[in-house]
Amino acid sequence: MLIEGGRIAQTGPDLPSRPGVPEEDCGGAILLPGLVEAHTHLDKSLWGMGWRPHQAGPSLRDKIDTERRLRQEWNIDPHRQSTRQALLSLGHGSTAIRSHVDVDTETGLAGIEGVARTRSELAGLVDIEIVAFPQSGLMTRPGTLELLDAALRGPADVVGGLDPCGMDADPKGQLDAVFALAEKHGKPIDIHLHEPGELGAFSMEMIIERTCALGMQGRVTVSHAFCLGMPDRDRARALVAQLAEAQIHIATVATPFRPVPLAEDLRAAGVTLCAGSDGIRDTWGPYGNADMLERAMLLGQRNNMRADSDVEHALWCCSWGGAKVMGLEDYGLETGCQADLVLVEAETVAHAVVAHPPRKLVLKAGRIVAREGRSLREAP
């Protein structure tokens, strides 16, 4: 493969050496496009802060309240922590990240500003897309809407939302506000939807209705979408058919403890499924390492994917699926694509997912940015 100007210029078995052009012996490893971390929370990670015992209770409100308290007690600095996690992701081969960043009346825009600073400092190493995320509620916390508006006038790229019924108890109010912000700023939408069963289905149908009515097809993502894992499979598939018609994307973290959207149902209907790590060792939970090849394995296990072609689809969700949701241009391995690349020592693509060995090499726009699983740039 010949790389010129940050792009794949030529491929083939007999490319001649060129004077002055450095060469890298790939040793027969497999080349993948840069992995895509399509759902995480860069501002919240405790990575590099030493082990912290988990304190939050089981409910969503417990986690939110505990996080708000510990953010101050532990000095969880959004810039420092987002830099650490972004470089961890880069070492594992993720060259693009979509991060939901908290906006509320206590933190204001500090998280947005911290992650935006990280994005600026790591420009050319990893692409970071910022979702302005009302983690503590939108309608129930007066002033949050104005903060989201300010974030979207500034560095935020995507409008976030969260459980219109379960968090705000005002689904019409929240969704009207979220879609109004998207229309005002010309931004896409990514809504967390943890609500289960029929409650989640009700919220999902309201999202679908607004997406179609406002011409937002292809610009809305629903994250988690636990309701699509409901036991009533006919009801779930009917929702999936509506999502396909509205061109709404789904993001999953393949969580093992909640019902999740079934990848095969989404693929059969033509709904794009992307994936992410969610929180990485934060106040919500102690797990995570930002490895999207490992996440592909977890997605495969959660969906009982065994055949090589199915395991390869799990990787598709963690690469091409995420690239489609983030709107990454010229993504892939064809001539003319951006040279965002990952080299993995494996026999097949399915083997790369199952074994997820350390990434031998990571390139961003043709520039080597990581070797043997570690970013070449040191984390703070």
C-alpha positions as a Python dict, from the first residue, in 0.01 Angstrom:
ca = {
    (1, 'M'): (0, 0, 0),
    (2, 'L'): (129, 343, -98),
    (3, 'I'): (13, 637, 114),
    (4, 'E'): (42, 991, -14),
    (5, 'G'): (-102, 1310, 128),
    (6, 'G'): (-267, 1122, 412),
    (7, 'R'): (-466, 899, 176),
    (8, 'I'): (-439, 552, 26),
    (9, 'A'): (-287, 625, -311),
    (10, 'Q'): (-228, 277, -448),
    (11, 'T'): (-250, -89, -346),
    (12, 'G'): (-118, -405, -502),
    (13, 'P'): (130, -691, -465),
    (14, 'D'): (415, -538, -664),
    (15, 'L'): (441, -172, -566),
    (16, 'P'): (798, -57, -623),
    (17, 'S'): (1000, 121, -356),
    (18, 'R'): (1030, 495, -397),
    (19, 'P'): (1342, 692, -310),
    (20, 'G'): (1293, 895, 5),
    (21, 'V'): (964, 731, 96),
    (22, 'P'): (985, 543, 429),
    (23, 'E'): (867, 182, 429),
    (24, 'E'): (706, -28, 700),
    (25, 'D'): (724, -407, 692),
    (26, 'C'): (382, -526, 803),
    (27, 'G'): (489, -888, 837),
    (28, 'G'): (173, -1042, 693),
    (29, 'A'): (-57, -884, 951),
    (30, 'I'): (-418, -787, 874),
    (31, 'L'): (-498, -426, 789),
    (32, 'L'): (-823, -276, 919),
    (33, 'P'): (-965, 72, 887),
    (34, 'G'): (-935, 288, 1197),
    (35, 'L'): (-1176, 167, 1463),
    (36, 'V'): (-1460, 398, 1569),
    (37, 'E'): (-1554, 455, 1934),
    (38, 'A'): (-1910, 572, 1868),
    (39, 'H'): (-2042, 604, 2224),
    (40, 'T'): (-1835, 703, 2525),
    (41, 'H'): (-1799, 972, 2794),
    (42, 'L'): (-1449, 1119, 2775),
    (43, 'D'): (-1509, 1378, 3047),
    (44, 'K'): (-1587, 1118, 3316),
    (45, 'S'): (-1308, 863, 3302),
    (46, 'L'): (-1097, 792, 3610),
    (47, 'W'): (-822, 639, 3396),
    (48, 'G'): (-479, 720, 3538),
    (49, 'M'): (-619, 835, 3875),
    (50, 'G'): (-550, 511, 4059),
    (51, 'W'): (-806, 251, 4163),
    (52, 'R'): (-1123, 401, 4312),
    (53, 'P'): (-1376, 167, 4477),
    (54, 'H'): (-1722, 191, 4322),
    (55, 'Q'): (-1969, 391, 4534),
    (56, 'A'): (-2287, 449, 4329),
    (57, 'G'): (-2615, 270, 4401),
    (58, 'P'): (-2800, 68, 4137),
    (59, 'S'): (-3045, 326, 4002),
    (60, 'L'): (-2980, 582, 3729),
    (61, 'R'): (-3045, 863, 3975),
    (62, 'D'): (-2798, 710, 4225),
    (63, 'K'): (-2527, 708, 3961),
    (64, 'I'): (-2595, 1066, 3854),
    (65, 'D'): (-2596, 1199, 4210),
    (66, 'T'): (-2282, 1008, 4309),
    (67, 'E'): (-2101, 1129, 4002),
    (68, 'R'): (-2194, 1491, 4073),
    (69, 'R'): (-2051, 1459, 4427),
    (70, 'L'): (-1732, 1275, 4333),
    (71, 'R'): (-1659, 1503, 4039),
    (72, 'Q'): (-1569, 1771, 4291),
    (73, 'E'): (-1423, 1552, 4566),
    (74, 'W'): (-1188, 1370, 4328),
    (75, 'N'): (-1111, 1659, 4091),
    (76, 'I'): (-1217, 1473, 3777),
    (77, 'D'): (-1076, 1729, 3536),
    (78, 'P'): (-1248, 1695, 3195),
    (79, 'H'): (-945, 1801, 2991),
    (80, 'R'): (-693, 1581, 3168),
    (81, 'Q'): (-919, 1277, 3181),
    (82, 'S'): (-1048, 1308, 2826),
    (83, 'T'): (-688, 1330, 2703),
    (84, 'R'): (-596, 1015, 2892),
    (85, 'Q'): (-890, 818, 2756),
    (86, 'A'): (-853, 947, 2400),
    (87, 'L'): (-487, 840, 2392),
    (88, 'L'): (-580, 503, 2542),
    (89, 'S'): (-834, 461, 2260),
    (90, 'L'): (-577, 564, 2003),
    (91, 'G'): (-335, 299, 2125),
    (92, 'H'): (-608, 41, 2068),
    (93, 'G'): (-668, 166, 1714),
    (94, 'S'): (-964, 402, 1747),
    (95, 'T'): (-904, 697, 1517),
    (96, 'A'): (-1248, 856, 1571),
    (97, 'I'): (-1451, 904, 1891),
    (98, 'R'): (-1804, 1031, 1960),
    (99, 'S'): (-1821, 1150, 2321),
    (100, 'H'): (-2126, 1251, 2520),
    (101, 'V'): (-2018, 1535, 2750),
    (102, 'D'): (-2221, 1647, 3051),
    (103, 'V'): (-2394, 1984, 3048),
    (104, 'D'): (-2586, 2080, 3361),
    (105, 'T'): (-2648, 2374, 3591),
    (106, 'E'): (-2368, 2273, 3829),
    (107, 'T'): (-2087, 2195, 3583),
    (108, 'G'): (-2203, 2445, 3323),
    (109, 'L'): (-1989, 2413, 3011),
    (110, 'A'): (-1670, 2304, 3190),
    (111, 'G'): (-1690, 1952, 3048),
    (112, 'I'): (-1756, 2076, 2695),
    (113, 'E'): (-1467, 2322, 2716),
    (114, 'G'): (-1232, 2057, 2858),
    (115, 'V'): (-1305, 1801, 2588),
    (116, 'A'): (-1292, 2069, 2318),
    (117, 'R'): (-943, 2160, 2440),
    (118, 'T'): (-845, 1792, 2419),
    (119, 'R'): (-985, 1773, 2066),
    (120, 'S'): (-778, 2075, 1963),
    (121, 'E'): (-457, 1943, 2120),
    (122, 'L'): (-499, 1596, 1968),
    (123, 'A'): (-598, 1721, 1622),
    (124, 'G'): (-424, 1507, 1363),
    (125, 'L'): (-407, 1211, 1602),
    (126, 'V'): (-774, 1128, 1665),
    (127, 'D'): (-1105, 1285, 1557),
    (128, 'I'): (-1335, 1373, 1849),
    (129, 'E'): (-1703, 1457, 1805),
    (130, 'I'): (-1878, 1622, 2103),
    (131, 'V'): (-2238, 1555, 2204),
    (132, 'A'): (-2387, 1816, 2440),
    (133, 'F'): (-2548, 1580, 2689),
    (134, 'P'): (-2804, 1681, 2960),
    (135, 'Q'): (-2708, 1397, 3195),
    (136, 'S'): (-2896, 1538, 3496),
    (137, 'G'): (-3215, 1612, 3305),
    (138, 'L'): (-3335, 1887, 3074),
    (139, 'M'): (-3689, 1993, 3165),
    (140, 'T'): (-3643, 1921, 3536),
    (141, 'R'): (-3335, 2147, 3566),
    (142, 'P'): (-3419, 2503, 3454),
    (143, 'G'): (-3125, 2668, 3281),
    (144, 'T'): (-2997, 2348, 3116),
    (145, 'L'): (-3167, 2426, 2785),
    (146, 'E'): (-2985, 2759, 2765),
    (147, 'L'): (-2654, 2587, 2843),
    (148, 'L'): (-2713, 2332, 2567),
    (149, 'D'): (-2789, 2617, 2328),
    (150, 'A'): (-2460, 2784, 2424),
    (151, 'A'): (-2267, 2459, 2382),
    (152, 'L'): (-2413, 2411, 2033),
    (153, 'R'): (-2322, 2767, 1937),
    (154, 'G'): (-1967, 2674, 2039),
    (155, 'P'): (-1772, 2349, 2012),
    (156, 'A'): (-2052, 2089, 2044),
    (157, 'D'): (-2135, 1893, 1727),
    (158, 'V'): (-2441, 1690, 1829),
    (159, 'V'): (-2756, 1748, 2040),
    (160, 'G'): (-2798, 1498, 2322),
    (161, 'G'): (-3101, 1382, 2517),
    (162, 'L'): (-3182, 1132, 2791),
    (163, 'D'): (-3485, 920, 2881),
    (164, 'P'): (-3766, 1165, 2800),
    (165, 'C'): (-4012, 983, 3028),
    (166, 'G'): (-3789, 834, 3296),
    (167, 'M'): (-3564, 1135, 3352),
    (168, 'D'): (-3782, 1438, 3279),
    (169, 'A'): (-4133, 1286, 3303),
    (170, 'D'): (-4209, 1516, 3011),
    (171, 'P'): (-4140, 1333, 2685),
    (172, 'K'): (-4311, 1591, 2466),
    (173, 'G'): (-4129, 1879, 2631),
    (174, 'Q'): (-3785, 1721, 2616),
    (175, 'L'): (-3809, 1590, 2261),
    (176, 'D'): (-3958, 1915, 2132),
    (177, 'A'): (-3664, 2100, 2291),
    (178, 'V'): (-3401, 1858, 2156),
    (179, 'F'): (-3536, 1864, 1801),
    (180, 'A'): (-3576, 2243, 1814),
    (181, 'L'): (-3208, 2279, 1908),
    (182, 'A'): (-3111, 2046, 1623),
    (183, 'E'): (-3314, 2252, 1376),
    (184, 'K'): (-3180, 2584, 1510),
    (185, 'H'): (-2815, 2481, 1492),
    (186, 'G'): (-2829, 2238, 1200),
    (187, 'K'): (-2690, 1957, 1419),
    (188, 'P'): (-2763, 1583, 1437),
    (189, 'I'): (-2914, 1418, 1745),
    (190, 'D'): (-2800, 1132, 1972),
    (191, 'I'): (-3043, 1039, 2252),
    (192, 'H'): (-2974, 799, 2539),
    (193, 'L'): (-3277, 574, 2578),
    (194, 'H'): (-3245, 339, 2876),
    (195, 'E'): (-3622, 309, 2921),
    (196, 'P'): (-3727, -57, 2898),
    (197, 'G'): (-4020, -232, 2735),
    (198, 'E'): (-4332, -40, 2644),
    (199, 'L'): (-4212, 279, 2814),
    (200, 'G'): (-3907, 283, 2588),
    (201, 'A'): (-4120, 190, 2287),
    (202, 'F'): (-4344, 489, 2358),
    (203, 'S'): (-4043, 725, 2367),
    (204, 'M'): (-3895, 559, 2059),
    (205, 'E'): (-4213, 616, 1859),
    (206, 'M'): (-4213, 983, 1960),
    (207, 'I'): (-3852, 1011, 1837),
    (208, 'I'): (-3943, 840, 1510),
    (209, 'E'): (-4244, 1067, 1461),
    (210, 'R'): (-4037, 1384, 1503),
    (211, 'T'): (-3752, 1253, 1289),
    (212, 'C'): (-3986, 1199, 993),
    (213, 'A'): (-4195, 1512, 1046),
    (214, 'L'): (-3888, 1738, 1062),
    (215, 'G'): (-3691, 1576, 780),
    (216, 'M'): (-3416, 1449, 1013),
    (217, 'Q'): (-3382, 1109, 846),
    (218, 'G'): (-3025, 981, 868),
    (219, 'R'): (-2933, 1239, 1134),
    (220, 'V'): (-3071, 1079, 1451),
    (221, 'T'): (-2909, 811, 1668),
    (222, 'V'): (-3069, 634, 1963),
    (223, 'S'): (-2813, 501, 2209),
    (224, 'H'): (-2870, 186, 2415),
    (225, 'A'): (-3232, 137, 2302),
    (226, 'F'): (-3290, -135, 2561),
    (227, 'C'): (-3658, -147, 2462),
    (228, 'L'): (-3559, -320, 2136),
    (229, 'G'): (-3450, -618, 2346),
    (230, 'M'): (-3798, -664, 2494),
    (231, 'P'): (-3934, -1022, 2513),
    (232, 'D'): (-4216, -937, 2270),
    (233, 'R'): (-4009, -987, 1955),
    (234, 'D'): (-4295, -898, 1718),
    (235, 'R'): (-4333, -560, 1890),
    (236, 'A'): (-3958, -504, 1881),
    (237, 'R'): (-3933, -591, 1512),
    (238, 'A'): (-4218, -354, 1433),
    (239, 'L'): (-4018, -77, 1600),
    (240, 'V'): (-3708, -178, 1405),
    (241, 'A'): (-3905, -151, 1080),
    (242, 'Q'): (-4009, 203, 1175),
    (243, 'L'): (-3647, 289, 1258),
    (244, 'A'): (-3539, 164, 917),
    (245, 'E'): (-3798, 379, 742),
    (246, 'A'): (-3688, 685, 942),
    (247, 'Q'): (-3318, 600, 884),
    (248, 'I'): (-3250, 624, 1257),
    (249, 'H'): (-2924, 469, 1376),
    (250, 'I'): (-2873, 261, 1692),
    (251, 'A'): (-2569, 270, 1919),
    (252, 'T'): (-2502, -17, 2160),
    (253, 'V'): (-2244, -102, 2422),
    (254, 'A'): (-2355, -469, 2427),
    (255, 'T'): (-2415, -448, 2801),
    (256, 'P'): (-2451, -795, 2959),
    (257, 'F'): (-2700, -693, 3229),
    (258, 'R'): (-2985, -533, 3030),
    (259, 'P'): (-3186, -638, 2722),
    (260, 'V'): (-3013, -503, 2411),
    (261, 'P'): (-3109, -450, 2047),
    (262, 'L'): (-3050, -767, 1846),
    (263, 'A'): (-2786, -703, 1583),
    (264, 'E'): (-2938, -952, 1338),
    (265, 'D'): (-3281, -783, 1351),
    (266, 'L'): (-3121, -446, 1279),
    (267, 'R'): (-2900, -580, 1000),
    (268, 'A'): (-3195, -758, 834),
    (269, 'A'): (-3398, -435, 839),
    (270, 'G'): (-3110, -218, 717),
    (271, 'V'): (-3070, -18, 1040),
    (272, 'T'): (-2712, 94, 1102),
    (273, 'L'): (-2574, -34, 1432),
    (274, 'C'): (-2263, 123, 1580),
    (275, 'A'): (-2095, 50, 1911),
    (276, 'G'): (-1898, 207, 2192),
    (277, 'S'): (-1742, 146, 2531),
    (278, 'D'): (-1975, 379, 2726),
    (279, 'G'): (-1801, 483, 3049),
    (280, 'I'): (-1438, 381, 3091),
    (281, 'R'): (-1357, 308, 3456),
    (282, 'D'): (-1566, 595, 3592),
    (283, 'T'): (-1800, 659, 3885),
    (284, 'W'): (-2073, 463, 3706),
    (285, 'G'): (-1872, 140, 3696),
    (286, 'P'): (-1519, 1, 3723),
    (287, 'Y'): (-1506, -168, 3383),
    (288, 'G'): (-1376, -73, 3039),
    (289, 'N'): (-1048, -35, 2855),
    (290, 'A'): (-1146, 149, 2534),
    (291, 'D'): (-1052, -146, 2310),
    (292, 'M'): (-1303, -155, 2024),
    (293, 'L'): (-1179, -490, 1896),
    (294, 'E'): (-1264, -632, 2237),
    (295, 'R'): (-1598, -447, 2221),
    (296, 'A'): (-1664, -621, 1888),
    (297, 'M'): (-1599, -952, 2063),
    (298, 'L'): (-1843, -859, 2341),
    (299, 'L'): (-2101, -755, 2081),
    (300, 'G'): (-2053, -1089, 1909),
    (301, 'Q'): (-2094, -1281, 2234),
    (302, 'R'): (-2401, -1081, 2338),
    (303, 'N'): (-2564, -1162, 2002),
    (304, 'N'): (-2447, -1524, 1987),
    (305, 'M'): (-2240, -1457, 1675),
    (306, 'R'): (-2030, -1763, 1594),
    (307, 'A'): (-1980, -1791, 1217),
    (308, 'D'): (-1688, -1589, 1081),
    (309, 'S'): (-1921, -1375, 868),
    (310, 'D'): (-2124, -1282, 1177),
    (311, 'V'): (-1815, -1204, 1385),
    (312, 'E'): (-1698, -985, 1097),
    (313, 'H'): (-2030, -798, 1122),
    (314, 'A'): (-1955, -726, 1488),
    (315, 'L'): (-1634, -561, 1370),
    (316, 'W'): (-1831, -374, 1100),
    (317, 'C'): (-2041, -218, 1377),
    (318, 'C'): (-1721, -100, 1550),
    (319, 'S'): (-1574, 45, 1230),
    (320, 'W'): (-1788, 113, 923),
    (321, 'G'): (-2107, 138, 1131),
    (322, 'G'): (-1956, 400, 1358),
    (323, 'A'): (-1807, 584, 1061),
    (324, 'K'): (-2150, 606, 899),
    (325, 'V'): (-2313, 737, 1216),
    (326, 'M'): (-2039, 998, 1266),
    (327, 'G'): (-2047, 1096, 899),
    (328, 'L'): (-1678, 1024, 843),
    (329, 'E'): (-1589, 1093, 483),
    (330, 'D'): (-1372, 866, 266),
    (331, 'Y'): (-1357, 595, 530),
    (332, 'G'): (-1228, 248, 445),
    (333, 'L'): (-950, 60, 272),
    (334, 'E'): (-1007, 156, -90),
    (335, 'T'): (-783, 375, -301),
    (336, 'G'): (-857, 738, -220),
    (337, 'C'): (-975, 668, 136),
    (338, 'Q'): (-825, 844, 435),
    (339, 'A'): (-524, 646, 558),
    (340, 'D'): (-668, 587, 906),
    (341, 'L'): (-546, 232, 954),
    (342, 'V'): (-486, -39, 1213),
    (343, 'L'): (-249, -333, 1177),
    (344, 'V'): (-337, -651, 1370),
    (345, 'E'): (-143, -977, 1389),
    (346, 'A'): (-419, -1229, 1323),
    (347, 'E'): (-503, -1503, 1074),
    (348, 'T'): (-845, -1368, 974),
    (349, 'V'): (-1072, -1078, 1058),
    (350, 'A'): (-1279, -1300, 1288),
    (351, 'H'): (-960, -1412, 1460),
    (352, 'A'): (-864, -1047, 1513),
    (353, 'V'): (-1196, -987, 1690),
    (354, 'V'): (-1183, -1299, 1905),
    (355, 'A'): (-816, -1263, 2004),
    (356, 'H'): (-803, -880, 1994),
    (357, 'P'): (-422, -876, 2025),
    (358, 'P'): (-234, -549, 2086),
    (359, 'R'): (-243, -330, 1778),
    (360, 'K'): (88, -364, 1598),
    (361, 'L'): (56, -24, 1430),
    (362, 'V'): (-197, 259, 1413),
    (363, 'L'): (-193, 532, 1149),
    (364, 'K'): (-390, 855, 1134),
    (365, 'A'): (-394, 1017, 789),
    (366, 'G'): (-90, 806, 704),
    (367, 'R'): (108, 913, 1008),
    (368, 'I'): (215, 648, 1259),
    (369, 'V'): (54, 744, 1591),
    (370, 'A'): (74, 422, 1796),
    (371, 'R'): (281, 104, 1814),
    (372, 'E'): (227, -222, 2000),
    (373, 'G'): (-89, -101, 2168),
    (374, 'R'): (42, 232, 2296),
    (375, 'S'): (3, 585, 2166),
    (376, 'L'): (330, 750, 2072),
    (377, 'R'): (209, 1060, 2251),
    (378, 'E'): (241, 1040, 2628),
    (379, 'A'): (-71, 1091, 2839),
    (380, 'P'): (-66, 1360, 3110),
}
